[in-house]
Amino acid sequence: MRDETKVQGQERDFGEVLRHELNNPLTGILGNAELLLVEVRRQNLELPAQCMTRLETIAELAVRMRETVRRLSEEWHEQVLPLEGDSPKLEVRS
C-alpha cells in the first residue's frame, strides 16, 4: 500500500511539473506575441499583412495550447487525486 501511495504521489508530481514546464514557455510566447501586436497597433506601424497574420496566429495557437494544458491538467487531477483519497484541489495558473 505504501508503494502504491508513493507511485500516486509521483504521478501527481509529474502532472504538476509537466503543467508548469509547458505553461512557462507558453506564457512567454503569448506575452511577447501580444506585446508585439499592441506595439504595432499603438504606433500604427506598417507591417506586411503576412507578418501581422503570423503574429496573430502565434498568439491564437499559444492560447489554444494553454487551454489544452489546462484541460489536460484538470483531467490528470480527476484521475490521480481520487485514487489517493483526496478531494480534488486544482490550482491552474495561466
N, C-alpha and C positions, 0 to 999 in steps of 0.2 A: 504494500500500500504506500509506503514511504517513497519508493522509487517511482511509482505512478504519479504521486503528487509532485515530485521533483521534475519529471518529464513535462507535466502540465504547466508548471511554473516556467520552465524553459520555453515551452511553446508560446505562452503569453508574452514572455520577454522578447522572443523572436518577433512576434507580431508588432510589439511596440517599437522595437529597433527598426524593423522594416518600414513601418509607417513614418517614423522620424526621418530615416535616411532618404525616403522618397520625397517627403514634404519639404525638406530643407532646400534642395536644388530647385524644386518646383516653385517655391516662394521666390527664389532669386530670379528665375526665368520670367515668371509672371510679373513680378515687380518691375524688372528692368524693361520688359516689353511695354507695360502700361506707362512707365515714366517717359519712354521714348515717344509713345503716341501722344501723351499730354503735351510734351515739349513741342512736338511738331505742330500740334493744333493751336497751342497758345501763341506761338511765334509765327503762325501762318507760313510755315516753311513749305517749299515746293519740293516734295519728294516724288519720284516717279510712282505712278499708281501701283506698279508691281511691288515696290518697297512697302508702301502702306498696306497693301493686301497681305504681304508676308508678315509684317508686324502684327496685324490683326489676327492672322492665323496662329501665330505663335502664342498670343495671349489666349485665344479661344481654346487651343489644344492644352495649354497649361491648366486652364480652369477645368477642362474635361478630365484631365489626369488627376487633378486634386480631388474632384468629386468621386472618381473611381477609387482612389486611395481611401477616401472617407468611407465609401460604401463597403469596400473590402475589409477595412478595419472594423466596422460595425459587425459584419458577418463573422469575422475572426473572433471577436469578443463573444458573440452569441454562441459560438461553437465551443470555445475553450473555457470561458468562465463558468458556465453552468456545470461543466464537468468537475470543477473544483468545489462546487457547492457554494460559491459566492454569488451574490446578486450582481448582475452586470452593471458596472460603473464605467461609462465611456466618457473620455475627455478627448475631443477631437479639436486639434488646433489647425487653423488654416493660415 
